[in-house]
Amino acid sequence: MNKYSILLALPLLWSCANMDYDISSGIDKEMTLFTDQVSLPLGDVGPLTPKSLLDKSGFGDMLKSFVKEDNEGYLVVEEEGPVYSNPVMLIALFIPDKTKPTDLPVNDFSGNLGTTASILANFGFSPSTQVFSLLAGNPLTEEISVSGRVTLSSSPEDESPAETIVSQEFSRAKVAATTQDSEILRVERPGGKAFYDIQLDKLVLHLPGSMLEKDPSGGLGSFSLAYRYKSYLALTSDFPESIPFDINDINLPLAQYKVKEARIRTDVSSEIPLTLEVASVEVLVKQSDEEGVESTVASEDVSVTPGLRINSGCSGSPVVSPLEIVIKAQEGTIPDISGLRLGFSIKAPTGSGDKRLNLNQAISFNNLRATVSGGITIQSL
């Protein structure tokens, strides 16, 4: 066969080939992008406040019975109670000469402020600043005055006697005409032991003459004494329980990109005077049951290296701490991530500064982002 015969035969041979053969079956359609790393923005999360921390701790409902929020948002313990009350008419009955000023002795008073402080001490709370006030009410149209002594003591510990924290006398403290709850004595103490017992003695009301004529209520008005106690709270020992905090709606579809390792990074801004350590991290994924009901569960297909600690700040002066969480696939690839569950271990603050807890103090997770190293794998077209 000459060369011309061979050329004529080639088209015939080709027309007899198997046309079902897929020439692309041996080609890998996957490709890997961003072999160095790629960063995905996730947004911001927060704020997280002391109130939400307490609520999440499981102790929140119980502590609400003892802890209050004052007008400035501080967590405080407040107590108040009566010391003395008597109508003008009843006092006047026992005064021989009603036209002359009279010094009226008042019975001693003792009370206890320690129950709440003792309960809160079990959770690591103690007074940051304590304020004790003695209040007086004067129904007359003329000024009166009050004298006496206040003694504030600590709690007896291990059968030892209580320690006197404050012992202060006051003389002729003025109470303006027709006033209620006029503060005639104020004791303020930063930090230290909690006021436990109060003792008021040597109490004397210095009353004017002709009291009945100066009472607009016709003798039915009452002189009164009362106390008010306020303690701002700080954490002085580590909180006994780890507190969970969920970061939801992350929605990282990593499974379809065959990612082996990812890092969640964020800048945590904190005004709370507490140090938070990330004691545990769980990666949250969504799953559906047989009926198609979707739920969020912790993934067991990844290993997590938690990062670090969130440093304490104070109101108006937040401290920023970088936080990085490394997520690695146990086998195969990381599943699609829907959120994170952080377990915070709360540590007592150290150093100087205002340690009072305020419900307006906040922690925010800013510039939350995911960084994927080693590339992401996709199907090529």
C-alpha positions in Angstrom: 0.0 0.0 0.0 1.5 3.3 -1.0 1.4 6.4 1.1 -1.6 7.8 -0.7 -3.7 4.7 0.2 -2.8 5.1 3.9 -4.0 8.7 4.0 -7.3 7.7 2.4 -7.8 4.9 5.0 -7.3 7.1 8.1 -10.7 8.8 8.0 -12.3 5.4 7.8 -10.5 4.1 10.8 -11.5 7.1 12.9 -15.1 6.7 12.0 -15.1 3.3 13.5 -13.8 4.5 17.0 -16.0 4.3 20.2 -17.6 7.7 20.4 -18.7 7.1 24.1 -15.2 7.5 25.4 -15.1 10.5 27.9 -11.7 12.2 27.2 -12.2 14.3 30.5 -12.5 11.3 32.9 -8.8 11.4 33.7 -8.6 15.1 34.5 -8.9 16.5 38.1 -11.6 19.1 38.1 -10.7 20.4 41.5 -8.4 23.4 42.1 -6.9 24.9 45.3 -7.1 28.7 45.7 -5.4 31.0 48.2 -2.7 28.6 49.1 -1.2 31.1 51.5 -4.3 32.3 53.4 -7.6 34.0 52.9 -9.5 36.1 55.5 -13.3 36.2 55.7 -15.0 39.1 57.6 -17.7 38.0 60.1 -18.8 41.3 61.7 -19.0 42.3 65.3 -20.6 40.7 68.4 -21.7 42.2 71.6 -22.0 43.9 74.0 -21.7 41.4 76.8 -22.4 42.9 80.2 -22.0 41.9 83.9 -25.8 41.4 84.0 -25.7 38.9 81.1 -22.7 37.2 82.7 -24.7 36.7 85.9 -27.8 35.5 84.0 -25.8 33.0 82.1 -24.0 31.8 85.2 -27.1 30.1 86.6 -26.7 32.2 89.7 -28.4 35.3 88.2 -31.9 34.5 89.5 -30.7 33.7 93.0 -28.5 36.8 93.2 -31.4 39.0 92.1 -32.8 38.6 95.5 -29.8 40.3 97.0 -28.2 42.4 94.3 -29.7 45.5 92.8 -28.9 48.1 90.2 -28.6 51.7 91.3 -29.5 54.7 89.2 -25.9 54.8 87.7 -26.0 51.1 86.8 -23.7 49.8 89.5 -24.3 46.5 91.2 -25.1 47.2 94.8 -26.5 45.8 98.0 -28.9 48.1 99.7 -30.7 47.9 103.0 -32.7 50.3 105.1 -34.7 50.1 108.3 -36.4 52.2 111.0 -34.5 53.2 114.2 -37.1 55.4 115.9 -40.5 57.0 115.3 -42.9 58.8 117.6 -45.8 61.3 117.1 -45.4 64.9 118.2 -48.6 64.6 120.3 -47.4 61.6 122.3 -44.0 63.2 123.1 -45.7 66.4 124.2 -47.8 64.5 126.7 -44.7 63.6 128.7 -43.0 67.0 128.7 -43.7 69.0 131.9 -43.1 72.4 130.4 -44.1 72.4 126.8 -43.0 76.0 126.2 -39.3 75.2 126.7 -36.8 73.3 124.4 -36.4 69.7 125.4 -33.7 67.1 125.0 -35.4 63.7 124.5 -33.3 60.5 124.9 -34.0 57.8 122.3 -33.5 54.1 123.0 -30.4 52.4 121.7 -30.7 50.5 118.5 -28.8 47.6 117.1 -29.1 45.9 113.7 -27.5 43.4 111.4 -26.2 44.1 107.8 -24.2 40.9 107.5 -26.5 38.3 106.1 -26.3 39.5 102.5 -22.6 40.2 102.6 -22.0 36.6 103.9 -24.1 35.1 101.1 -22.3 37.1 98.4 -18.9 36.3 99.8 -19.5 32.7 98.8 -19.6 33.8 95.2 -16.4 35.9 95.5 -18.2 39.3 95.9 -17.2 41.8 98.5 -17.7 45.5 99.1 -15.8 47.9 96.9 -17.2 51.0 98.6 -19.7 51.0 101.5 -21.9 54.0 102.5 -23.9 54.1 105.8 -26.3 56.9 106.4 -28.4 58.0 109.4 -31.6 59.8 108.3 -34.0 62.0 110.3 -37.5 63.3 109.8 -38.8 66.5 111.3 -42.5 67.4 110.9 -42.2 70.8 112.6 -42.0 74.2 111.0 -38.8 74.8 113.1 -35.4 73.2 112.8 -34.4 70.4 115.3 -31.1 68.6 115.9 -29.9 65.1 116.8 -26.8 63.8 118.8 -25.5 60.3 119.2 -22.9 57.7 118.3 -22.7 55.1 115.6 -20.6 51.9 115.7 -20.1 49.6 112.7 -18.5 46.2 113.3 -17.2 43.4 111.1 -18.4 39.8 111.2 -17.0 37.6 113.9 -14.8 34.9 112.3 -13.7 31.6 113.8 -15.2 32.5 117.2 -13.0 35.6 117.4 -14.7 38.8 118.5 -15.9 41.2 115.8 -13.7 44.1 114.9 -14.9 47.7 115.2 -14.6 49.3 111.8 -16.1 52.7 112.6 -17.0 54.4 115.9 -18.1 57.9 115.4 -20.0 60.4 117.6 -22.0 63.3 116.2 -23.4 66.3 118.1 -26.4 68.4 117.2 -26.7 67.4 113.6 -29.3 69.8 112.1 -32.6 68.6 110.6 -34.3 71.3 108.6 -38.0 72.1 109.2 -40.6 69.8 107.5 -38.1 67.4 106.0 -38.2 63.6 105.6 -35.1 61.4 105.3 -32.6 64.2 105.9 -29.1 62.8 106.1 -27.5 63.7 109.4 -24.6 61.3 109.4 -22.6 59.6 106.6 -19.9 57.0 106.8 -18.1 56.1 103.6 -15.4 53.5 103.4 -13.6 52.2 100.3 -12.9 48.5 100.3 -12.1 46.6 103.4 -14.3 44.4 105.5 -18.0 44.4 105.2 -20.1 46.3 107.7 -21.9 43.5 109.7 -23.4 44.9 112.9 -24.6 48.4 113.5 -25.1 50.0 117.0 -26.6 53.4 117.7 -26.5 54.7 121.2 -26.5 58.0 123.1 -29.2 59.2 120.8 -30.9 62.5 121.7 -33.5 64.6 119.9 -33.0 68.3 120.6 -36.6 69.6 120.3 -37.9 73.2 120.4 -40.5 74.5 122.8 -44.2 74.7 121.8 -43.9 71.7 119.5 -47.7 71.2 119.1 -48.1 74.7 117.8 -45.3 74.1 115.2 -46.7 70.8 113.8 -49.0 71.5 110.8 -50.5 68.1 111.3 -51.9 69.1 114.7 -49.6 66.8 116.7 -50.0 63.8 114.3 -46.7 64.4 112.6 -43.8 62.1 113.8 -40.2 62.5 114.5 -38.2 59.7 113.0 -34.7 58.2 112.6 -33.8 55.5 110.1 -30.6 54.0 108.6 -29.6 53.3 105.0 -26.8 51.1 103.8 -25.4 50.8 100.3 -22.5 48.6 99.3 -21.0 48.7 95.8 -19.9 45.3 94.7 -16.5 44.0 93.3 -15.3 40.5 92.6 -12.4 39.8 95.0 -11.9 36.0 94.4 -12.4 33.9 91.3 -16.0 33.2 90.3 -16.7 29.5 91.2 -18.4 28.6 87.9 -17.4 28.7 84.2 -19.9 30.8 82.2 -21.0 29.9 78.7 -21.3 32.5 76.0 -22.6 31.7 72.4 -21.5 33.6 69.3 -24.2 32.6 66.9 -24.8 33.2 63.2 -21.2 32.9 62.0 -22.3 30.7 59.0 -18.9 29.5 57.7 -19.5 27.0 54.9 -16.1 25.3 55.3 -17.1 21.7 54.6 -17.7 22.2 50.9 -14.3 23.9 50.5 -12.4 21.0 52.2 -10.7 23.2 54.7 -8.3 21.5 57.2 -7.5 24.4 59.5 -9.2 27.7 60.2 -8.5 30.5 62.7 -11.2 32.7 64.3 -9.7 36.1 65.2 -11.2 39.0 67.0 -10.3 42.1 69.0 -12.0 42.0 72.4 -12.8 45.4 73.9 -13.6 45.3 77.7 -14.6 47.8 80.2 -15.4 45.2 82.9 -12.9 45.2 85.8 -12.6 41.4 85.5 -10.2 39.1 83.7 -11.9 36.5 81.5 -10.0 33.4 80.5 -11.4 31.2 77.6 -11.5 27.9 79.5 -13.2 26.0 76.7 -14.4 26.4 73.1 -17.0 24.3 71.3 -17.6 24.6 67.5 -21.4 24.7 66.8 -22.9 23.1 63.7 -26.4 22.6 62.5 -28.0 19.2 62.1 -31.5 18.0 61.2 -33.4 15.0 62.7 -35.4 12.5 60.7 -38.4 14.9 60.6 -36.2 17.7 59.2 -36.2 19.7 62.5 -33.0 21.7 62.6 -30.9 22.1 65.8 -27.5 23.4 66.8 -25.0 21.0 68.5 -21.3 21.0 69.3 -19.2 19.3 66.7 -17.0 16.3 67.6 -15.2 16.3 64.3 -12.8 19.1 65.2 -10.1 19.9 67.7 -9.9 23.4 69.1 -7.1 25.4 70.7 -8.7 28.1 72.7 -6.9 31.4 73.1 -5.9 33.2 75.9 -7.4 35.8 78.1 -9.4 38.9 77.9 -7.8 41.6 80.1 -9.8 43.7 82.5 -10.7 47.4 81.8 -12.8 50.0 83.5 -15.7 52.3 82.7 -14.8 54.7 79.9 -11.4 53.2 79.5 -11.7 49.9 77.6 -8.7 47.6 77.2 -8.4 45.7 73.8 -7.1 42.1 73.8 -6.5 40.1 70.6 -8.2 36.6 70.7 -7.4 33.8 68.3 -9.1 30.3 68.2 -7.5 27.6 66.1 -9.9 25.0 64.7 -8.5 21.8 63.1 -10.3 18.9 61.4 -10.0 15.6 63.3 -10.5 13.7 60.0 -11.3 14.9 56.5 -12.5 18.6 56.6 -13.9 21.0 59.1 -17.7 21.0 59.0 -19.8 24.0 58.2 -19.6 26.3 61.3 -22.7 28.1 62.6 -21.3 29.5 65.8 -19.0 29.1 68.8 -19.6 28.4 72.4 -17.0 30.0 74.7 -16.7 29.0 78.3 -15.4 32.0 80.3 -13.5 31.5 83.6 -13.9 34.7 85.6 -10.8 35.8 87.5 -10.7 38.4 90.2 -9.0 41.6 89.1 -5.6 42.7 90.1 -3.9 46.0 90.3 -5.3 49.5 91.0 -8.4 51.2 89.6 -12.1 51.2 90.2 -13.3 47.6 90.6 -17.0 48.4 91.0 -19.2 46.3 88.7 -21.5 48.3 86.5 -24.2 46.9 84.3 -23.3 49.5 81.6 -19.8 48.1 81.4 -19.4 45.9 78.3 -17.3 43.5 76.3 -17.5 43.6 72.6 -16.0 41.3 70.0 -14.9 43.7 67.2 -13.6 42.9 63.7 -14.5 39.2 64.0 -12.9 37.3 61.1 -12.0 33.8 59.9 -8.6 33.0 58.4 -8.2 29.9 56.3 -4.6 28.6 55.8 -3.4 26.1 53.2 -6.0 27.1 50.7 -9.6 26.2 49.9 -10.5 23.5 47.3 -13.3 24.1 44.7 -14.6 22.4 41.6 -13.3 23.9 38.4 -15.7 24.6 35.5 
